[in-house]
Amino acid sequence: MARRIEPSKKSIPDILGDLRSGYREAVIIGPSAALKFLERTQESQHSLPNAVKCFLFDLLAETRAQLGDWEGCNEAVKGALANLAAAESDLGAELKNSLPGMSLFERGIAARSELGDFEGALQLCDEATARGLGAHFEAKRASLAWAR
């Protein structure tokens, strides 16, 4: 009798690598193709680790912003923020290295500003500043201070 082949279980960093690789290939075609890839990945990967979901939602925020879908961008930012703690615990070093280049704060502030949620934009500025992402977010906060 033949032995059953056990499915290989990928590590969280490997799954993240696959996500990034697929996104890089799709974004070459354009933001619409990238959005399609990300939505299919989200729908088909019911067991996607929460840490990877943080990065998926970050890429969704970037892509939706490029397409001018500010409501979709804001929802993606909420998803990324909801999974940020998991990314910190499961991919701490990777998140620390990636966070300055991630879109969730920059695009989230833009989306919330476009939608008239200036308080929400200020909160993202505060969180980015608290995470040590620099004077850029302090300047954004100062430019939005009139909203309070």
SEPA-96120 format. One record per residue (C-alpha): residue in one letter; x, y, z. Coordinates in Angstrom, 2 decimals, padded with zeros to 5 digits. Layout:
BEGIN
SITE   residuo         X         Y         Z
SITE         A         X         Y         Z
...
***
This chain:
BEGIN
SITE   residuo         X         Y         Z
SITE         M    000.00    000.00    000.00
SITE         A    001.32    003.42   -000.92
SITE         R    002.12    005.95    001.71
SITE         R    000.02    009.05    001.83
SITE         I    001.93    012.15    000.85
SITE         E    001.56    014.78    003.49
SITE         P    000.90    018.26    002.17
SITE         S    003.78    020.60    002.71
SITE         K    003.06    023.36    005.14
SITE         K    004.74    026.63    004.27
SITE         S    006.11    028.91    006.90
SITE         I    004.64    032.37    007.41
SITE         P    007.69    034.08    005.83
SITE         D    007.38    031.76    002.80
SITE         I    003.69    032.60    002.41
SITE         L    004.54    036.30    002.62
SITE         G    007.22    035.80   -000.01
SITE         D    004.70    034.14   -002.32
SITE         L    002.27    037.04   -001.81
SITE         R    004.94    039.63   -002.61
SITE         S    006.16    037.70   -005.64
SITE         G    002.66    037.34   -007.07
SITE         Y    001.95    041.01   -006.45
SITE         R    005.17    042.09   -008.19
SITE         E    004.21    040.05   -011.25
SITE         A    000.64    041.38   -011.30
SITE         V    001.51    045.04   -010.73
SITE         I    003.67    045.04   -013.87
SITE         I    000.44    044.82   -015.86
SITE         G   -001.14    047.62   -013.83
SITE         P   -003.11    048.36   -010.68
SITE         S   -006.26    046.66   -011.97
SITE         A   -004.37    043.39   -012.46
SITE         A   -002.75    043.80   -009.04
SITE         L   -006.17    044.35   -007.46
SITE         K   -007.53    041.25   -009.18
SITE         F   -004.58    039.19   -007.89
SITE         L   -005.00    040.47   -004.33
SITE         E   -008.76    039.92   -004.30
SITE         R   -008.36    036.37   -005.62
SITE         T   -005.68    035.67   -003.05
SITE         Q   -007.90    037.01   -000.28
SITE         E   -010.88    034.95   -001.43
SITE         S   -009.01    031.71   -002.01
SITE         Q   -006.78    031.74    001.06
SITE         H   -009.19    031.20    003.92
SITE         S   -006.37    030.04    006.16
SITE         L   -003.97    032.85    005.30
SITE         P   -002.03    033.71    008.48
SITE         N   -003.11    036.97    010.07
SITE         A    000.45    038.27    009.89
SITE         V    000.37    037.85    006.10
SITE         K   -003.11    039.39    005.96
SITE         C   -001.58    042.58    007.35
SITE         F    000.70    042.76    004.33
SITE         L   -002.11    041.74    001.95
SITE         F   -004.33    044.55    003.23
SITE         D   -001.41    046.97    002.97
SITE         L   -000.97    046.06   -000.70
SITE         L   -004.74    046.38   -001.18
SITE         A   -004.61    049.88    000.34
SITE         E   -001.86    050.90   -002.08
SITE         T   -003.61    049.42   -005.09
SITE         R   -007.01    050.88   -004.26
SITE         A   -005.42    054.29   -003.70
SITE         Q   -003.79    054.08   -007.13
SITE         L   -007.23    053.39   -008.58
SITE         G   -008.80    056.29   -006.64
SITE         D   -011.01    053.97   -004.58
SITE         W   -010.69    055.84   -001.28
SITE         E   -013.44    053.92    000.52
SITE         G   -011.84    050.61   -000.48
SITE         C   -008.45    051.96    000.53
SITE         N   -009.77    052.95    003.95
SITE         E   -011.30    049.50    004.46
SITE         A   -007.99    047.89    003.49
SITE         V   -006.17    050.12    005.99
SITE         K   -008.60    048.98    008.69
SITE         G   -007.83    045.37    007.77
SITE         A   -004.08    045.99    007.91
SITE         L   -004.38    047.69    011.30
SITE         A   -006.53    044.83    012.62
SITE         N   -003.78    042.36    011.70
SITE         L   -000.80    044.52    012.69
SITE         A   -000.40    042.88    016.11
SITE         A   -000.20    039.44    014.47
SITE         A    002.45    040.73    012.07
SITE         E    004.41    042.12    015.00
SITE         S    004.39    038.80    016.82
SITE         D    004.86    036.43    013.85
SITE         L    006.97    038.58    011.52
SITE         G    008.49    041.12    013.91
SITE         A    011.81    041.69    012.18
SITE         E    010.24    041.64    008.72
SITE         L    007.56    044.11    009.80
SITE         K    010.13    046.41    011.38
SITE         N    012.12    046.45    008.13
SITE         S    009.04    046.80    005.93
SITE         L    006.97    049.28    007.92
SITE         P    008.66    052.47    006.64
SITE         G    007.85    051.44    003.05
SITE         M    004.35    050.15    003.71
SITE         S    001.34    052.10    002.48
SITE         L   -001.08    051.69    005.32
SITE         F   -000.27    054.95    007.09
SITE         E    000.47    057.14    004.07
SITE         R   -002.46    055.90    002.00
SITE         G   -004.71    055.65    005.04
SITE         I   -004.17    059.30    005.86
SITE         A   -004.87    060.25    002.26
SITE         A   -008.01    058.09    002.13
SITE         R   -009.40    059.40    005.37
SITE         S   -008.67    062.97    004.32
SITE         E   -010.41    062.40    000.98
SITE         L   -013.41    060.94    002.81
SITE         G   -013.53    063.87    005.24
SITE         D   -012.49    061.77    008.26
SITE         F   -009.83    064.18    009.49
SITE         E   -009.94    062.81    013.03
SITE         G   -009.17    059.35    011.64
SITE         A   -006.33    060.80    009.55
SITE         L   -004.89    062.45    012.67
SITE         Q   -005.08    059.14    014.54
SITE         L   -003.07    057.46    011.80
SITE         C   -000.51    060.28    011.96
SITE         D   -000.24    059.74    015.71
SITE         E    000.16    055.99    015.35
SITE         A    002.81    056.35    012.64
SITE         T    004.70    058.84    014.79
SITE         A    004.41    056.54    017.82
SITE         R    005.92    053.74    015.71
SITE         G    008.90    055.96    014.95
SITE         L    008.14    056.47    011.28
SITE         G    009.54    059.96    011.34
SITE         A    009.06    063.62    010.90
SITE         H    007.10    063.12    007.70
SITE         F    004.06    062.02    009.69
SITE         E    004.58    064.77    012.24
SITE         A    004.43    067.27    009.38
SITE         K    001.29    065.62    008.02
SITE         R   -000.23    065.84    011.48
SITE         A    000.65    069.52    011.72
SITE         S   -000.98    070.15    008.33
SITE         L   -004.16    068.43    009.58
SITE         A   -004.18    070.09    013.01
SITE         W   -006.82    072.57    011.87
SITE         A   -009.31    069.68    011.84
SITE         R   -009.34    069.50    015.64
***
